[in-house]
Amino acid sequence: MEKFQRYYLSFLLLIVYTNTIAQVNCNAIEGEDCKKACELYNTASDLQGSWESQEGFDKAIELCPDFSNVYMEKAVPYLKNGDFATWKILIDKAVALDPKMHLGYRGWCKFQFLGDYKGAIQDLEEFRKYYPEDLGRSLNGDYHLDVVKAMSYSALGKKGKAAGIIEHLLATRGYVKGMFDHYQLGVTYFELGRYDKALENFEKQSKENNFAENIYFKSKVSKIRNKDYLDLKMLALKTYDEGKTMKDVYTHHFNKVYRQQIEEL
């Protein structure tokens, strides 16, 4: 029950955060042109991805060129469609206008969509100046942004630093775990050759949110230790076929595992 409450809370916070970004209280906006731009923005946000939406954002920018949210929302369809060059022009403009609002989001996108790990770390370190106590979560709610930073370090080969960041976060009082925290920490320890710590985290992940990738790495630890791993391998395949895997609508998760990898173990 406690596990469900934690993940429900994370999901609820994600909904609130997403809606907060998308909709703006136009009564709080100064200047008649900017109020009109805000209204256009709110309407266009509800139609995101359509021609009408982009046209609405363009009109809003004409009326109020310093309204940062417009650039951020206008950029989203380009990100989803893989036009990263156009996305970058727009999101960079949003960040320049309001870094406190958009730096964390840009850092997350650099990690998740572009594989720009150095850029992600740079953005998240800069973002900490505005939120020194808590960076918050990725927009999809899967990870705390400190875990995103840790995975970025891991991708750059700094595995020890990555493990230290996640360990510190997990030990922080009041921290709400993400869906894959122990898995990512376990994989990091596995890559460091610290198999006891890896297995410890894979076991913790199993109790909170088990999936094929986690079982796969447990079987790898068993194989390395010359223990029976075939039952775990078969369970990983079965779990994969049941659809219990790491999923993302637009990209794939860091340390994602595919069926062929499990078969080849």
N, C-alpha and C positions, 0 to 999 in steps of 0.2 A: 504493500500500500504506500509506504514511504517513497519507494522508487517511482511509482506512478505519479505521486504528488510532485516530485522533483521535476519530472519530464513534462507534466502538465503545466507547471509554473513556467518552465522555459518556453513552452509553446505559446502560452498566454502572453508572456512578455514579448515574444516575437510578433504576434498579431498586433499588439499595442504599438510596438516600435515601428512596424511597417506602415500602419495606418497614420501614425504621427508624421512620418516622412512624407507620405503621399498627400495628405490633406493639411492645409494651412488655414488658420483663423484669419480671415481677410480683414476683420475689424481691427486687428492689431497692426495692420500695415499702414504706414504713413504715406500720404500723397494719393491723390485721386487716380493718377495713371497707374500707380503700383497696386492700388486696390483692385482696379479693373484687371490688371495683369494677374493678380492673385486669383481672381474668380475664373479667369480663362485657364489658369494653371490647374485649379481644382477640377474643372470640367474635363480638361485634356487628360489628366491623370487617370480618370475613370475609363478613358478610351485608349489607354496606352498601347502602342504598337500599330495603331491605325493611322491612315493618312490624315484624318480629321484631328487626331491627337497632335501629330507633329505640326500641323498648321496652327493649332491653338497655342502650342509652345512658342512658335515663331512670332505670333502676334503679341504674346506676353513679353517676350524679349524686346520687341520694338517699343513697347510701352514702358518697360522697367528693366533695362539691361543689367542692373545690379542685383536682380532677384536670383539668388544662387540655386534654389530648388528647381527652377525651370531647366537649367542646364543639366542638372543631375538626372531628372526624369526624362528629358529629351534624349539623353545618352543611353538609357537602358535598352531600347530595342536594338541599337547598334552592337551593344555588348552581347546580347542574346543571339544575334545573327552572325557574330564573328567578325564584325567590322570594327576591329580594335583601334584602328587609326582614327576613325571618326569619334568613337567613344572617348578616346584619350583627349582629344581636343576639347570636347564638351565637359568631361569630368574634371579636367585640369582647370577649366574656367570656374566651375563650381567651387573647387577647393581654394582657388585664389581669392574668391569672394567671401567664402566662409569655411575656413579650414576646420574649425571646431565642429561643424556639422558634417563635413564630408570626407575628412582625411581617413577616418577608420574604415569607411565603406570602400574608398579607393584602395587602401592597403589590402583589404580582404579580396577585392576583385583582382588585384595584381597577383595575389597568391593563387586564387582558385581558377581564374580564367586564362591569365597570361603566363603563369609560371615564372613571373618576375619576382624571384624570392628576395633579392637584394632590395628591389623597390618596395616590396611589401614591408620588410623590416624597417626601412627608412621611414615610410609613412606611419607605421605603428609607433615607432619611437617618437616621432614628432607629435603624434596624436596624444601621447602620454603627457605632454606638457599641459594639455587641456583637461585631461582626466587622470591625474596621477594615482588615484586610489583604485580605479577599476575602468579598464578600457571598454568593457561591454562585450557583446557577442557579435558574431558574424550575422549578416542580414538573414541568412537562412536558418539561423538558430542552432546549427550543429556544433559550433565551436566558440569558446571564449576567444577573444582576439589575441590573448597571450598564448593560447595553444596554436593559433595561426602563426604567430611569430616563431614559436618553437618548431613547428613543422617546416617553416622557411629555413631556419638554421639547420635542421636535419637535412633538408634537400641540398644545402650548400656544403654538407659534409661535417658540420659541427654538431655531431650527435650528442656529445657530453653536455654541451650548452643547452641543447634542446631538451634533454631529459631533466636537467636541473630546473628549467623554467616550468615544466609541467609538474614536477614533484612539488615545487614551491606553491604552485597554484592549488594543487590538490590538498595541501596542508593548510591552506588559508581558511580561517574560520568564516563560515557563512557561504563559502563558494558552492555554487550549484553546478554539478558536473554536467558536461556535455555528453552526447550520445556515444562518443567514441574516444573519450579521453584515455581510458586505461589501455585500449587497443593501440592507440598511437604511441603511448609511452612504452608499451610492451614491444612493439616493433622496433622502436629506437634502441631499447636495451638488447634486443635480439641482434641488431646490426652492430652493436658494441661487443657482442660475444658474451654478454652477461645473462646467461640463460635462466638462472634462478630468478632474477628480477623480471625477466621477460615473462616467464611462466606465471609468476605471482600476479602480474598485471593482466595477463590473458584470463586467468582464473577469476579475477575480480570483474573483468568485462563480461565473462560468461554469466555471472550472477545478476548482472544489471541489464545487459542487452546483448544477447548472443547472436552471432551471425557467421556466415560461412568463412569469411576472411579470418576471423578470430580463431575458429576451429582449425583452419589450415595452418596457422602459425603454431598452434599447440602441437599439431602433428609434426611440424618441422623440428620443434624442440625435442620431441620424443625420438625422431629419426637420428638426430645428431647425437643423442645420448645412447644410441643403439638399443632403444626400447621399442616395444611393439607400437607402431604408429598407424598401421593399416586400418584399424577400426576408426580412428579419428579422421583419417583421410576419407573413408567411405561416408562418415557422418558429415564431413565438410561438403562432399559432393551432393549428398541428399539435401542438406540445408540450402546449398546453392540452387538446386533444382526447385526447391520450394519457394524460392524468391526471397529468402532471408539473407540479403546481402547489403552492402553499403551502396546507397542509391543517391543520385543527384539528378535533377531534371535536365540541367544544361551541360554539365561537365561530369568528370569522375572524381571520386575522392582520392586524396593523397593516401598512398599505400593500399589502393584498391587491388583486389586479386580477382582473376578471371578463372573460369572453369578449366581451361587448358593448363593453367599453372598447377591447379590441384591434381589434375589427371597425371601430370608429369612428375609429381612428387614420388 
